[in-house]
Amino acid sequence: MTDTASVAPAAQPAKWARLLLLIAAMIEFLGGLGSLPILFGDLNEVPGPGLDGQIILAGIVLKPLLALAALFFTVRGKIPYALVAMAFIILMAWLSYVPSVRLHGLDLSQGDAFTTTMLGWELIVAPVLALAVAGLALRETQLTLATVLAVLPTLAHVLSVIAFGVSVAIYGF
């Protein structure tokens, strides 16, 4: 017979980190919902035929579901599960780049520094980040660090959209 008083509760991240996770999951959910209309168009053109198109379609379908799971688990206080869902969102975003890299190759030397940095982030850093988040979450250690790492891609995306908006406001389109 086990004594339930001796079982320690799972570690929880700081409240600010949990709020960040909630906000990031909501942003990912709304972004995923925004992509769903693609499913009602001509799927032979966008995202394209074959396995490459199926990978992109899977990302479009799974992103809002995974984000909804992250929201649900965050609200319920099951942060490790929410972090695993966010890690899968990061991996699905990375996987959606694979068809383009397969078709056009990976050349980070062309383009401006911002584009190269963002592409390097998406293709090289993001999958490593997702694995780190999932590893920390599954071990239920350093959940605040795992939470910060899980929201980094969402934060980077939001900041890039803001930077684009500011540049358009200053220089025009």
C-alpha positions as CSV (number, residue, x, y, z in Angstrom):
1,M,0.0,0.0,0.0
2,T,1.4,3.4,-1.0
3,D,1.1,6.5,1.1
4,T,-0.4,9.2,-1.2
5,A,1.0,11.9,1.2
6,S,4.6,10.9,0.3
7,V,4.1,11.2,-3.4
8,A,5.4,14.6,-4.4
9,P,3.3,16.6,-6.9
10,A,4.7,17.2,-10.4
11,A,6.9,20.3,-10.6
12,Q,5.2,23.3,-12.1
13,P,6.7,26.1,-14.1
14,A,6.6,29.7,-12.8
15,K,3.2,31.4,-13.2
16,W,4.6,33.8,-15.7
17,A,5.9,30.9,-17.8
18,R,2.5,29.2,-17.7
19,L,0.8,32.4,-18.8
20,L,3.3,32.6,-21.7
21,L,2.5,29.1,-22.7
22,L,-1.2,29.8,-22.6
23,I,-0.7,32.9,-24.8
24,A,1.6,31.0,-27.3
25,A,-0.9,28.1,-27.5
26,M,-3.7,30.5,-28.2
27,I,-1.6,32.3,-31.0
28,E,-0.8,28.9,-32.5
29,F,-4.5,27.8,-32.3
30,L,-5.7,31.0,-34.0
31,G,-2.9,30.7,-36.6
32,G,-3.9,27.1,-37.3
33,L,-7.6,28.1,-37.7
34,G,-6.5,30.7,-40.2
35,S,-4.9,28.1,-42.4
36,L,-7.9,25.7,-42.4
37,P,-9.6,27.5,-45.5
38,I,-6.8,26.1,-47.6
39,L,-8.5,22.7,-47.2
40,F,-11.5,23.9,-49.1
41,G,-9.6,25.0,-52.2
42,D,-7.9,23.1,-55.0
43,L,-5.6,20.8,-53.2
44,N,-3.7,19.8,-56.4
45,E,-2.3,23.4,-56.6
46,V,-2.0,24.4,-53.0
47,P,-0.2,22.7,-51.3
48,G,0.5,20.4,-54.3
49,P,0.2,16.7,-55.2
50,G,2.0,13.7,-53.7
51,L,3.7,13.1,-50.4
52,D,5.0,16.7,-50.2
53,G,1.4,18.0,-50.4
54,Q,0.2,15.5,-47.9
55,I,2.9,16.6,-45.4
56,I,1.8,20.2,-45.7
57,L,-1.9,19.1,-45.4
58,A,-1.1,17.1,-42.2
59,G,0.5,20.2,-40.7
60,I,-2.6,22.3,-41.6
61,V,-5.0,19.8,-40.0
62,L,-2.8,19.0,-37.0
63,K,-1.7,22.4,-35.9
64,P,-5.0,23.7,-34.5
65,L,-5.7,20.3,-32.9
66,L,-2.3,20.3,-31.2
67,A,-2.6,23.9,-30.1
68,L,-6.1,23.1,-28.7
69,A,-4.5,20.2,-26.8
70,A,-1.8,22.6,-25.5
71,L,-4.5,25.0,-24.4
72,F,-6.5,22.3,-22.7
73,F,-3.6,20.9,-20.8
74,T,-2.2,24.3,-19.8
75,V,-5.6,25.3,-18.3
76,R,-5.9,21.9,-16.6
77,G,-2.4,22.3,-15.1
78,K,-0.9,19.4,-17.0
79,I,2.1,21.4,-18.2
80,P,4.2,18.4,-19.4
81,Y,1.5,17.3,-21.8
82,A,1.0,20.9,-23.0
83,L,4.7,21.1,-23.7
84,V,4.7,17.9,-25.7
85,A,1.9,19.3,-27.8
86,M,3.8,22.5,-28.4
87,A,6.9,20.4,-29.3
88,F,4.8,18.6,-31.9
89,I,3.6,22.0,-33.3
90,I,7.3,23.0,-33.7
91,L,8.1,19.7,-35.4
92,M,5.1,20.1,-37.8
93,A,6.3,23.6,-38.7
94,W,9.7,22.2,-39.4
95,L,8.3,19.3,-41.4
96,S,6.3,21.7,-43.6
97,Y,9.6,23.1,-44.9
98,V,11.0,19.7,-45.9
99,P,9.1,19.5,-49.2
100,S,10.5,22.9,-50.3
101,V,14.0,22.0,-49.3
102,R,13.7,18.7,-51.1
103,L,12.6,20.5,-54.3
104,H,14.9,23.5,-54.2
105,G,17.8,22.5,-52.0
106,L,19.1,24.3,-48.9
107,D,21.2,27.4,-49.8
108,L,21.5,29.7,-46.8
109,S,24.0,31.9,-48.6
110,Q,21.4,33.7,-50.8
111,G,19.0,36.3,-49.6
112,D,19.2,38.9,-46.9
113,A,20.4,38.3,-43.4
114,F,16.9,38.3,-41.9
115,T,15.6,35.7,-44.3
116,T,18.7,33.5,-43.9
117,T,18.4,33.8,-40.1
118,M,14.7,32.8,-40.0
119,L,15.3,29.9,-42.4
120,G,18.2,28.7,-40.4
121,W,16.1,29.0,-37.3
122,E,13.2,27.0,-38.8
123,L,15.3,24.3,-40.4
124,I,18.2,23.8,-37.9
125,V,17.3,25.2,-34.5
126,A,13.6,24.4,-34.3
127,P,13.7,20.6,-34.5
128,V,16.5,20.5,-31.9
129,L,14.4,22.9,-29.7
130,A,11.3,20.7,-30.1
131,L,13.3,17.6,-29.0
132,A,14.7,19.5,-26.0
133,V,11.2,20.7,-25.0
134,A,9.8,17.2,-25.3
135,G,12.7,15.7,-23.4
136,L,12.4,18.1,-20.5
137,A,8.6,17.7,-20.5
138,L,8.7,13.9,-20.5
139,R,11.2,13.9,-17.7
140,E,9.2,16.6,-15.9
141,T,12.3,18.5,-15.0
142,Q,13.1,22.2,-15.5
143,L,9.5,22.9,-16.8
144,T,10.1,26.7,-16.7
145,L,13.0,26.3,-19.1
146,A,11.0,23.9,-21.3
147,T,8.1,26.4,-21.4
148,V,10.4,29.3,-22.4
149,L,11.9,27.1,-25.1
150,A,8.5,26.0,-26.3
151,V,7.2,29.6,-26.8
152,L,10.4,30.8,-28.5
153,P,9.2,29.8,-32.1
154,T,5.8,31.5,-31.6
155,L,7.6,34.6,-30.2
156,A,10.0,34.7,-33.1
157,H,7.1,34.4,-35.6
158,V,5.1,37.2,-33.8
159,L,8.2,39.4,-33.8
160,S,8.9,38.8,-37.5
161,V,5.3,39.8,-38.3
162,I,5.7,42.9,-36.2
163,A,9.0,43.8,-37.9
164,F,7.4,43.3,-41.3
165,G,4.5,45.5,-40.4
166,V,6.8,48.2,-39.1
167,S,9.0,48.1,-42.2
168,V,5.9,48.4,-44.4
169,A,4.7,51.3,-42.4
170,I,8.0,53.1,-42.6
171,Y,9.1,52.2,-46.2
172,G,5.8,51.2,-47.9
173,F,5.1,48.0,-49.8
